[in-house]
Amino acid sequence: MKFQWLVKFRWLVKFQWPVLIIALLHFFSFSAASGSEQIVIEVHESVHVNSRKVRLGEISDIEAPDLLKRQLAAIDAGFAPVPGKIKIIDGRRLESKIKSNRLFYANGISFDDVALIMPEKIYVERASQQISEDDLKAIYEEYVHEHSDGKEFEIRDFSVRGLDIYPEGEISLSPPLSNNRGLKGRVTLYVNIQVNRKDYGRLSLSGWIDVFDYVLCASRSLTRGKTVEPGDVTVQRISIGSVHGDYFSVEQDVIGKVLTRNAQSGKAITPNMIEDPALIQKGDTVKIVAARANLRIVTLGIVKSDGRMDDTVQVQNMTSGKIINAVVTGKNSVKVFY
């Protein structure tokens, strides 16, 4: 038996020595590698992550051959908390999860040869970022400036609703949208927020806006029916948020007009507060003009009510005594259409 083995060995050395050398080299290189490439997994007690799922490579330092290291790093360690919050991972559960992973068996490695350093609890905090209210106020101010038509303005009582803590990444805000008409009083803007192109809700930016302009106001209390004269009005710089509707800025726009309601001292005079004065008044004698084709008849009549330009009034014909409808065409004149 010994002789047969010796013969075979001599035959192998004599004729197959290259194969023998390669086999021996592989044996010694494997032995050296297994002896020097020790696998070490050191899990940190406190870590920051920036993803929804926590991987082993994010919470530990791993020493292992490159391929195995990448495989170990991809092991799922659980879900991360919401941005800005802390979650505790139980060290014993994570250790059991690592031990039960088939990576070691698939690579012919006994877990007894793995150095695993595992704290009792792992504190995982989700990386986060916030949006400054000052930055949002700057967006609000820019919007107001673009829509104020060059008028002066002040913003007070600014507030933000819907602000949250967001994951790390590129933040983008949509252009502000408003449901308000104009910039008077309380104005709310809506801004959609995205992080890395993912929607994270809507913010509402709200504030009280005082827009200032030079407005024609009553210089003293004026009563309804008064014809506005120079000295009755004055131009003042006021917040137009307190003005309902349009307003005047030039005195000549209201001089000679008649007030349809009382005007308070220091308050704006608006278009719905004035009207043109009557050209004819009740009891006035007017010229009645009746025209048709080339025929034109003129007679006199007595007006039964006040009337302004283009108003329809009743007029009693002084010749026939009949009451007719006529349109005011000027001071002391009306026209009848047939």
C-alpha atoms as a printed R data frame, in Angstrom:
    type eleno elety resid chain resno        x       y       z
1   ATOM     1    CA   MET     A     1    0.000   0.000   0.000
2   ATOM     2    CA   LYS     A     2    2.746   2.419   0.962
3   ATOM     3    CA   PHE     A     3    4.623   1.443  -2.164
4   ATOM     4    CA   GLN     A     4    1.595   2.183  -4.379
5   ATOM     5    CA   TRP     A     5    1.112   5.616  -2.785
6   ATOM     6    CA   LEU     A     6    4.815   6.409  -3.168
7   ATOM     7    CA   VAL     A     7    4.689   5.425  -6.843
8   ATOM     8    CA   LYS     A     8    1.711   7.668  -7.444
9   ATOM     9    CA   PHE     A     9    3.365  10.586  -5.626
10  ATOM    10    CA   ARG     A    10    6.572  10.193  -7.656
11  ATOM    11    CA   TRP     A    11    4.483  10.058 -10.835
12  ATOM    12    CA   LEU     A    12    2.656  13.248  -9.803
13  ATOM    13    CA   VAL     A    13    5.911  15.054  -8.989
14  ATOM    14    CA   LYS     A    14    7.590  13.861 -12.165
15  ATOM    15    CA   PHE     A    15    4.811  14.396 -14.687
16  ATOM    16    CA   GLN     A    16    2.174  16.699 -13.054
17  ATOM    17    CA   TRP     A    17    4.362  19.060 -11.025
18  ATOM    18    CA   PRO     A    18    2.816  22.270 -12.498
19  ATOM    19    CA   VAL     A    19   -0.631  21.184 -11.301
20  ATOM    20    CA   LEU     A    20    0.765  20.381  -7.872
21  ATOM    21    CA   ILE     A    21    2.451  23.768  -7.560
22  ATOM    22    CA   ILE     A    22   -0.764  25.636  -8.503
23  ATOM    23    CA   ALA     A    23   -2.778  23.602  -5.998
24  ATOM    24    CA   LEU     A    24   -0.286  24.320  -3.242
25  ATOM    25    CA   LEU     A    25   -0.268  28.037  -4.058
26  ATOM    26    CA   HIS     A    26   -4.082  28.173  -3.869
27  ATOM    27    CA   PHE     A    27   -4.015  26.315  -0.562
28  ATOM    28    CA   PHE     A    28   -1.472  28.617   1.046
29  ATOM    29    CA   SER     A    29   -3.080  31.818  -0.347
30  ATOM    30    CA   PHE     A    30   -6.507  30.773   1.015
31  ATOM    31    CA   SER     A    31   -4.988  29.991   4.387
32  ATOM    32    CA   ALA     A    32   -3.189  33.332   4.499
33  ATOM    33    CA   ALA     A    33   -6.325  35.224   3.448
34  ATOM    34    CA   SER     A    34   -8.536  33.509   5.984
35  ATOM    35    CA   GLY     A    35   -6.000  34.243   8.658
36  ATOM    36    CA   SER     A    36   -5.437  37.920   7.819
37  ATOM    37    CA   GLU     A    37   -8.896  39.148   6.553
38  ATOM    38    CA   GLN     A    38  -10.748  39.200   9.839
39  ATOM    39    CA   ILE     A    39  -14.378  40.352   9.589
40  ATOM    40    CA   VAL     A    40  -15.236  43.161  12.024
41  ATOM    41    CA   ILE     A    41  -18.625  44.853  12.310
42  ATOM    42    CA   GLU     A    42  -18.696  47.769  14.754
43  ATOM    43    CA   VAL     A    43  -22.171  49.299  15.132
44  ATOM    44    CA   HIS     A    44  -22.281  52.901  16.355
45  ATOM    45    CA   GLU     A    45  -24.407  53.857  19.313
46  ATOM    46    CA   SER     A    46  -25.581  57.153  17.751
47  ATOM    47    CA   VAL     A    47  -25.923  57.800  14.029
48  ATOM    48    CA   HIS     A    48  -27.518  60.152  11.487
49  ATOM    49    CA   VAL     A    49  -29.180  58.805   8.344
50  ATOM    50    CA   ASN     A    50  -30.805  60.479   5.357
51  ATOM    51    CA   SER     A    51  -33.055  57.780   3.944
52  ATOM    52    CA   ARG     A    52  -36.341  56.123   4.842
53  ATOM    53    CA   LYS     A    53  -34.701  52.722   5.343
54  ATOM    54    CA   VAL     A    54  -31.633  52.166   7.513
55  ATOM    55    CA   ARG     A    55  -28.872  49.959   6.110
56  ATOM    56    CA   LEU     A    56  -26.164  48.310   8.198
57  ATOM    57    CA   GLY     A    57  -23.472  50.204   6.316
58  ATOM    58    CA   GLU     A    58  -25.004  53.536   7.426
59  ATOM    59    CA   ILE     A    59  -24.785  52.757  11.131
60  ATOM    60    CA   SER     A    60  -21.549  50.770  11.398
61  ATOM    61    CA   ASP     A    61  -17.934  50.388  10.313
62  ATOM    62    CA   ILE     A    62  -17.333  47.122   8.471
63  ATOM    63    CA   GLU     A    63  -13.977  45.428   7.841
64  ATOM    64    CA   ALA     A    64  -14.295  42.589   5.340
65  ATOM    65    CA   PRO     A    65  -13.319  41.659   1.763
66  ATOM    66    CA   ASP     A    66  -14.800  44.169  -0.696
67  ATOM    67    CA   LEU     A    67  -17.633  42.032  -2.055
68  ATOM    68    CA   LEU     A    68  -18.689  40.763   1.353
69  ATOM    69    CA   LYS     A    69  -18.396  44.278   2.790
70  ATOM    70    CA   ARG     A    70  -20.838  45.625   0.209
71  ATOM    71    CA   GLN     A    71  -23.219  42.753   0.886
72  ATOM    72    CA   LEU     A    72  -23.091  43.285   4.643
73  ATOM    73    CA   ALA     A    73  -23.558  47.046   4.240
74  ATOM    74    CA   ALA     A    74  -26.834  46.411   2.365
75  ATOM    75    CA   ILE     A    75  -28.456  44.490   5.236
76  ATOM    76    CA   ASP     A    76  -31.780  46.124   6.202
77  ATOM    77    CA   ALA     A    77  -31.620  47.411   9.786
78  ATOM    78    CA   GLY     A    78  -35.177  48.830   9.881
79  ATOM    79    CA   PHE     A    79  -37.021  52.040   9.087
80  ATOM    80    CA   ALA     A    80  -35.653  55.481   9.932
81  ATOM    81    CA   PRO     A    81  -37.704  57.988  11.947
82  ATOM    82    CA   VAL     A    82  -39.314  61.021  10.392
83  ATOM    83    CA   PRO     A    83  -36.932  63.948   9.753
84  ATOM    84    CA   GLY     A    84  -35.758  65.580  12.947
85  ATOM    85    CA   LYS     A    85  -36.837  62.666  15.165
86  ATOM    86    CA   ILE     A    86  -34.856  59.901  16.932
87  ATOM    87    CA   LYS     A    87  -35.603  56.171  16.819
88  ATOM    88    CA   ILE     A    88  -34.064  53.487  19.028
89  ATOM    89    CA   ILE     A    89  -33.046  50.179  17.422
90  ATOM    90    CA   ASP     A    90  -32.671  47.244  19.807
91  ATOM    91    CA   GLY     A    91  -29.095  45.939  19.624
92  ATOM    92    CA   ARG     A    92  -30.014  42.320  20.386
93  ATOM    93    CA   ARG     A    93  -32.597  42.202  17.611
94  ATOM    94    CA   LEU     A    94  -30.174  43.675  15.128
95  ATOM    95    CA   GLU     A    95  -27.476  41.190  16.184
96  ATOM    96    CA   SER     A    96  -29.907  38.316  15.652
97  ATOM    97    CA   LYS     A    97  -30.814  39.706  12.233
98  ATOM    98    CA   ILE     A    98  -27.146  39.871  11.228
99  ATOM    99    CA   LYS     A    99  -26.388  36.352  12.513
100 ATOM   100    CA   SER     A   100  -29.337  34.839  10.655
101 ATOM   101    CA   ASN     A   101  -28.272  36.401   7.358
102 ATOM   102    CA   ARG     A   102  -27.222  33.757   4.796
103 ATOM   103    CA   LEU     A   103  -24.272  35.814   3.587
104 ATOM   104    CA   PHE     A   104  -21.883  34.104   6.010
105 ATOM   105    CA   TYR     A   105  -23.053  30.604   5.058
106 ATOM   106    CA   ALA     A   106  -22.898  31.439   1.361
107 ATOM   107    CA   ASN     A   107  -19.304  32.615   1.784
108 ATOM   108    CA   GLY     A   108  -18.301  29.610   3.922
109 ATOM   109    CA   ILE     A   109  -17.740  31.784   7.004
110 ATOM   110    CA   SER     A   110  -18.597  30.817  10.542
111 ATOM   111    CA   PHE     A   111  -20.100  33.610  12.599
112 ATOM   112    CA   ASP     A   112  -17.747  32.606  15.402
113 ATOM   113    CA   ASP     A   113  -14.971  34.140  13.310
114 ATOM   114    CA   VAL     A   114  -16.809  37.492  13.072
115 ATOM   115    CA   ALA     A   115  -16.060  40.249  15.564
116 ATOM   116    CA   LEU     A   116  -19.406  42.009  16.149
117 ATOM   117    CA   ILE     A   117  -19.382  45.066  18.383
118 ATOM   118    CA   MET     A   118  -23.001  45.879  19.170
119 ATOM   119    CA   PRO     A   119  -24.331  48.464  21.669
120 ATOM   120    CA   GLU     A   120  -27.453  47.645  23.636
121 ATOM   121    CA   LYS     A   121  -29.356  50.457  21.939
122 ATOM   122    CA   ILE     A   122  -28.694  52.312  18.690
123 ATOM   123    CA   TYR     A   123  -30.014  55.884  18.517
124 ATOM   124    CA   VAL     A   124  -30.863  56.729  14.933
125 ATOM   125    CA   GLU     A   125  -31.675  60.331  13.984
126 ATOM   126    CA   ARG     A   126  -33.029  61.260  10.567
127 ATOM   127    CA   ALA     A   127  -31.042  64.073   8.976
128 ATOM   128    CA   SER     A   128  -33.243  67.093   8.401
129 ATOM   129    CA   GLN     A   129  -33.420  70.731   7.405
130 ATOM   130    CA   GLN     A   130  -35.745  73.655   8.005
131 ATOM   131    CA   ILE     A   131  -36.912  76.628   5.985
132 ATOM   132    CA   SER     A   132  -36.334  79.971   7.635
133 ATOM   133    CA   GLU     A   133  -39.352  82.201   8.216
134 ATOM   134    CA   ASP     A   134  -37.150  85.119   7.200
135 ATOM   135    CA   ASP     A   135  -36.643  83.501   3.777
136 ATOM   136    CA   LEU     A   136  -40.399  82.988   3.410
137 ATOM   137    CA   LYS     A   137  -41.076  86.578   4.416
138 ATOM   138    CA   ALA     A   138  -38.625  87.702   1.733
139 ATOM   139    CA   ILE     A   139  -40.675  85.730  -0.838
140 ATOM   140    CA   TYR     A   140  -43.842  87.374   0.484
141 ATOM   141    CA   GLU     A   141  -42.325  90.864   0.294
142 ATOM   142    CA   GLU     A   142  -41.096  90.268  -3.267
143 ATOM   143    CA   TYR     A   143  -44.608  89.217  -4.340
144 ATOM   144    CA   VAL     A   144  -46.151  92.324  -2.765
145 ATOM   145    CA   HIS     A   145  -43.532  94.564  -4.378
146 ATOM   146    CA   GLU     A   146  -44.262  93.100  -7.830
147 ATOM   147    CA   HIS     A   147  -48.028  93.633  -7.443
148 ATOM   148    CA   SER     A   148  -48.111  97.000  -5.679
149 ATOM   149    CA   ASP     A   149  -47.847  99.097  -8.872
150 ATOM   150    CA   GLY     A   150  -44.936 101.033  -7.433
151 ATOM   151    CA   LYS     A   151  -46.873 102.183  -4.356
152 ATOM   152    CA   GLU     A   152  -45.341 102.267  -0.909
153 ATOM   153    CA   PHE     A   153  -46.342  99.411   1.395
154 ATOM   154    CA   GLU     A   154  -45.796  97.996   4.860
155 ATOM   155    CA   ILE     A   155  -46.290  94.387   6.017
156 ATOM   156    CA   ARG     A   156  -47.337  93.557   9.559
157 ATOM   157    CA   ASP     A   157  -48.542  90.503  11.477
158 ATOM   158    CA   PHE     A   158  -46.715  88.141   9.108
159 ATOM   159    CA   SER     A   159  -47.237  84.431   9.842
160 ATOM   160    CA   VAL     A   160  -46.575  81.039   8.247
161 ATOM   161    CA   ARG     A   161  -48.773  77.944   8.457
162 ATOM   162    CA   GLY     A   162  -47.839  74.411   7.417
163 ATOM   163    CA   LEU     A   163  -44.107  74.786   8.083
164 ATOM   164    CA   ASP     A   164  -42.434  71.467   8.951
165 ATOM   165    CA   ILE     A   165  -39.065  69.752   9.268
166 ATOM   166    CA   TYR     A   166  -37.904  68.295   5.954
167 ATOM   167    CA   PRO     A   167  -35.383  65.644   4.904
168 ATOM   168    CA   GLU     A   168  -32.065  66.746   3.533
169 ATOM   169    CA   GLY     A   169  -31.982  67.487  -0.159
170 ATOM   170    CA   GLU     A   170  -32.686  70.216  -2.683
171 ATOM   171    CA   ILE     A   171  -35.663  72.333  -1.617
172 ATOM   172    CA   SER     A   172  -37.731  74.059  -4.281
173 ATOM   173    CA   LEU     A   173  -40.729  76.353  -3.785
174 ATOM   174    CA   SER     A   174  -43.417  77.028  -6.364
175 ATOM   175    CA   PRO     A   175  -44.253  80.642  -7.306
176 ATOM   176    CA   PRO     A   176  -46.698  82.138  -4.781
177 ATOM   177    CA   LEU     A   177  -50.400  81.991  -5.619
178 ATOM   178    CA   SER     A   178  -53.075  84.220  -4.107
179 ATOM   179    CA   ASN     A   179  -56.852  84.012  -3.855
180 ATOM   180    CA   ASN     A   180  -57.057  87.661  -2.864
181 ATOM   181    CA   ARG     A   181  -58.095  90.488  -5.151
182 ATOM   182    CA   GLY     A   182  -55.581  93.257  -4.921
183 ATOM   183    CA   LEU     A   183  -53.312  93.930  -1.964
184 ATOM   184    CA   LYS     A   184  -55.676  95.418   0.567
185 ATOM   185    CA   GLY     A   185  -55.772  94.238   4.163
186 ATOM   186    CA   ARG     A   186  -55.121  90.587   4.980
187 ATOM   187    CA   VAL     A   187  -53.448  88.839   2.052
188 ATOM   188    CA   THR     A   188  -52.600  85.115   2.012
189 ATOM   189    CA   LEU     A   189  -50.220  83.453  -0.445
190 ATOM   190    CA   TYR     A   190  -49.857  79.709  -1.046
191 ATOM   191    CA   VAL     A   191  -46.533  78.044  -1.816
192 ATOM   192    CA   ASN     A   192  -45.981  74.349  -2.665
193 ATOM   193    CA   ILE     A   193  -42.780  72.799  -1.339
194 ATOM   194    CA   GLN     A   194  -40.696  69.979  -2.822
195 ATOM   195    CA   VAL     A   195  -37.551  68.213  -1.627
196 ATOM   196    CA   ASN     A   196  -35.669  66.413  -4.379
197 ATOM   197    CA   ARG     A   197  -38.791  66.833  -6.582
198 ATOM   198    CA   LYS     A   198  -41.008  65.069  -4.058
199 ATOM   199    CA   ASP     A   199  -44.048  66.956  -2.754
200 ATOM   200    CA   TYR     A   200  -44.053  67.914   0.913
201 ATOM   201    CA   GLY     A   201  -47.265  69.875   1.215
202 ATOM   202    CA   ARG     A   202  -48.266  73.523   0.982
203 ATOM   203    CA   LEU     A   203  -47.354  76.568   3.025
204 ATOM   204    CA   SER     A   204  -49.616  79.548   3.580
205 ATOM   205    CA   LEU     A   205  -47.930  82.915   4.014
206 ATOM   206    CA   SER     A   206  -50.198  85.538   5.503
207 ATOM   207    CA   GLY     A   207  -49.824  89.159   6.476
208 ATOM   208    CA   TRP     A   208  -51.658  92.450   6.790
209 ATOM   209    CA   ILE     A   209  -50.604  94.782   4.003
210 ATOM   210    CA   ASP     A   210  -50.862  98.542   4.229
211 ATOM   211    CA   VAL     A   211  -50.396 100.048   0.769
212 ATOM   212    CA   PHE     A   212  -50.004 103.816   0.855
213 ATOM   213    CA   ASP     A   213  -51.027 106.337  -1.768
214 ATOM   214    CA   TYR     A   214  -51.957 110.005  -2.018
215 ATOM   215    CA   VAL     A   215  -55.743 110.104  -1.760
216 ATOM   216    CA   LEU     A   216  -58.250 112.960  -1.984
217 ATOM   217    CA   CYS     A   217  -59.985 113.244   1.408
218 ATOM   218    CA   ALA     A   218  -62.568 115.570   2.938
219 ATOM   219    CA   SER     A   219  -60.813 118.401   4.774
220 ATOM   220    CA   ARG     A   220  -63.844 118.686   7.071
221 ATOM   221    CA   SER     A   221  -67.194 116.985   7.529
222 ATOM   222    CA   LEU     A   222  -69.403 117.518   4.461
223 ATOM   223    CA   THR     A   223  -73.119 116.824   4.195
224 ATOM   224    CA   ARG     A   224  -75.037 115.055   1.478
225 ATOM   225    CA   GLY     A   225  -76.228 117.333  -1.352
226 ATOM   226    CA   LYS     A   226  -73.326 119.773  -0.994
227 ATOM   227    CA   THR     A   227  -71.508 120.853  -4.100
228 ATOM   228    CA   VAL     A   228  -67.790 120.255  -3.555
229 ATOM   229    CA   GLU     A   229  -65.731 123.441  -3.621
230 ATOM   230    CA   PRO     A   230  -61.997 124.204  -3.339
231 ATOM   231    CA   GLY     A   231  -61.055 123.911   0.323
232 ATOM   232    CA   ASP     A   232  -63.555 121.101   0.963
233 ATOM   233    CA   VAL     A   233  -60.965 118.467   0.024
234 ATOM   234    CA   THR     A   234  -57.268 117.852   0.553
235 ATOM   235    CA   VAL     A   235  -54.724 115.240  -0.626
236 ATOM   236    CA   GLN     A   236  -53.377 112.962   2.140
237 ATOM   237    CA   ARG     A   237  -51.025 109.980   2.255
238 ATOM   238    CA   ILE     A   238  -53.117 107.145   3.706
239 ATOM   239    CA   SER     A   239  -53.371 103.344   3.633
240 ATOM   240    CA   ILE     A   240  -55.690 102.442   0.772
241 ATOM   241    CA   GLY     A   241  -56.653  99.265   2.639
242 ATOM   242    CA   SER     A   242  -59.210 101.395   4.478
243 ATOM   243    CA   VAL     A   243  -60.691 102.706   1.223
244 ATOM   244    CA   HIS     A   244  -63.606 100.756  -0.220
245 ATOM   245    CA   GLY     A   245  -63.378 100.813  -3.975
246 ATOM   246    CA   ASP     A   246  -61.602 103.362  -6.154
247 ATOM   247    CA   TYR     A   247  -60.465 106.792  -5.022
248 ATOM   248    CA   PHE     A   248  -59.344 110.157  -6.377
249 ATOM   249    CA   SER     A   249  -55.925 111.755  -6.213
250 ATOM   250    CA   VAL     A   250  -56.597 115.013  -8.091
251 ATOM   251    CA   GLU     A   251  -58.759 117.792  -6.633
252 ATOM   252    CA   GLN     A   252  -60.239 118.846  -9.979
253 ATOM   253    CA   ASP     A   253  -61.870 115.411 -10.341
254 ATOM   254    CA   VAL     A   254  -64.415 116.281  -7.623
255 ATOM   255    CA   ILE     A   255  -64.747 120.073  -7.672
256 ATOM   256    CA   GLY     A   256  -68.249 121.006  -8.775
257 ATOM   257    CA   LYS     A   257  -69.631 117.517  -8.083
258 ATOM   258    CA   VAL     A   258  -72.496 116.944  -5.652
259 ATOM   259    CA   LEU     A   259  -72.178 114.635  -2.640
260 ATOM   260    CA   THR     A   260  -74.656 111.754  -2.581
261 ATOM   261    CA   ARG     A   261  -73.777 110.921   1.038
262 ATOM   262    CA   ASN     A   262  -72.033 112.511   4.013
263 ATOM   263    CA   ALA     A   263  -68.231 112.689   3.938
264 ATOM   264    CA   GLN     A   264  -66.227 112.429   7.164
265 ATOM   265    CA   SER     A   265  -63.252 114.652   7.828
266 ATOM   266    CA   GLY     A   266  -59.990 112.929   6.834
267 ATOM   267    CA   LYS     A   267  -61.772 110.116   4.983
268 ATOM   268    CA   ALA     A   268  -61.412 109.381   1.284
269 ATOM   269    CA   ILE     A   269  -64.009 110.620  -1.185
270 ATOM   270    CA   THR     A   270  -64.854 107.769  -3.542
271 ATOM   271    CA   PRO     A   271  -66.652 107.758  -6.924
272 ATOM   272    CA   ASN     A   272  -69.865 106.351  -5.414
273 ATOM   273    CA   MET     A   273  -70.079 109.375  -3.084
274 ATOM   274    CA   ILE     A   274  -70.458 112.040  -5.776
275 ATOM   275    CA   GLU     A   275  -72.442 112.747  -8.908
276 ATOM   276    CA   ASP     A   276  -72.666 115.459 -11.529
277 ATOM   277    CA   PRO     A   277  -74.787 118.458 -10.540
278 ATOM   278    CA   ALA     A   278  -78.259 118.795 -12.044
279 ATOM   279    CA   LEU     A   279  -78.363 120.883 -15.210
280 ATOM   280    CA   ILE     A   280  -82.034 121.620 -14.718
281 ATOM   281    CA   GLN     A   281  -84.120 121.693 -11.547
282 ATOM   282    CA   LYS     A   282  -87.752 121.134 -10.778
283 ATOM   283    CA   GLY     A   283  -89.802 124.215 -11.745
284 ATOM   284    CA   ASP     A   284  -87.268 125.509 -14.255
285 ATOM   285    CA   THR     A   285  -88.505 126.775 -17.603
286 ATOM   286    CA   VAL     A   286  -86.722 124.915 -20.347
287 ATOM   287    CA   LYS     A   287  -86.631 124.928 -24.119
288 ATOM   288    CA   ILE     A   288  -88.244 121.825 -25.646
289 ATOM   289    CA   VAL     A   289  -86.789 120.809 -28.980
290 ATOM   290    CA   ALA     A   290  -88.660 118.281 -31.111
291 ATOM   291    CA   ALA     A   291  -86.856 117.192 -34.258
292 ATOM   292    CA   ARG     A   292  -87.715 114.750 -36.991
293 ATOM   293    CA   ALA     A   293  -85.966 114.591 -40.354
294 ATOM   294    CA   ASN     A   294  -85.780 118.215 -41.542
295 ATOM   295    CA   LEU     A   295  -88.588 119.321 -39.222
296 ATOM   296    CA   ARG     A   296  -87.614 121.074 -35.994
297 ATOM   297    CA   ILE     A   297  -90.128 122.462 -33.500
298 ATOM   298    CA   VAL     A   298  -89.165 124.519 -30.463
299 ATOM   299    CA   THR     A   299  -91.432 125.402 -27.552
300 ATOM   300    CA   LEU     A   300  -91.233 126.039 -23.810
301 ATOM   301    CA   GLY     A   301  -91.989 123.769 -20.899
302 ATOM   302    CA   ILE     A   302  -91.777 123.458 -17.126
303 ATOM   303    CA   VAL     A   303  -89.580 120.709 -15.632
304 ATOM   304    CA   LYS     A   304  -91.219 118.430 -13.063
305 ATOM   305    CA   SER     A   305  -87.950 117.019 -11.567
306 ATOM   306    CA   ASP     A   306  -84.230 117.698 -11.374
307 ATOM   307    CA   GLY     A   307  -82.125 116.308 -14.200
308 ATOM   308    CA   ARG     A   308  -78.500 115.874 -15.237
309 ATOM   309    CA   MET     A   309  -77.047 115.479 -18.705
310 ATOM   310    CA   ASP     A   310  -78.783 112.628 -20.603
311 ATOM   311    CA   ASP     A   311  -81.338 112.071 -17.813
312 ATOM   312    CA   THR     A   312  -84.956 111.543 -18.863
313 ATOM   313    CA   VAL     A   313  -87.291 113.978 -17.091
314 ATOM   314    CA   GLN     A   314  -90.938 114.900 -17.299
315 ATOM   315    CA   VAL     A   315  -91.717 118.300 -18.816
316 ATOM   316    CA   GLN     A   316  -95.105 120.052 -19.096
317 ATOM   317    CA   ASN     A   317  -95.587 121.696 -22.476
318 ATOM   318    CA   MET     A   318  -96.627 125.301 -21.736
319 ATOM   319    CA   THR     A   319  -98.546 125.547 -25.018
320 ATOM   320    CA   SER     A   320 -100.571 122.328 -24.914
321 ATOM   321    CA   GLY     A   321 -100.425 121.625 -21.175
322 ATOM   322    CA   LYS     A   322  -99.428 118.008 -21.883
323 ATOM   323    CA   ILE     A   323  -96.712 116.286 -19.804
324 ATOM   324    CA   ILE     A   324  -94.103 114.569 -21.946
325 ATOM   325    CA   ASN     A   325  -90.819 112.696 -21.408
326 ATOM   326    CA   ALA     A   326  -87.708 114.456 -22.616
327 ATOM   327    CA   VAL     A   327  -83.935 113.971 -22.407
328 ATOM   328    CA   VAL     A   328  -81.744 116.657 -20.852
329 ATOM   329    CA   THR     A   329  -79.350 117.960 -23.493
330 ATOM   330    CA   GLY     A   330  -77.887 120.977 -21.715
331 ATOM   331    CA   LYS     A   331  -78.548 123.682 -19.199
332 ATOM   332    CA   ASN     A   332  -82.235 124.681 -19.553
333 ATOM   333    CA   SER     A   333  -82.830 122.553 -22.663
334 ATOM   334    CA   VAL     A   334  -84.419 119.153 -23.369
335 ATOM   335    CA   LYS     A   335  -85.092 117.111 -26.477
336 ATOM   336    CA   VAL     A   336  -88.072 115.060 -27.521
337 ATOM   337    CA   PHE     A   337  -87.687 112.096 -29.901
338 ATOM   338    CA   TYR     A   338  -90.579 111.073 -32.171
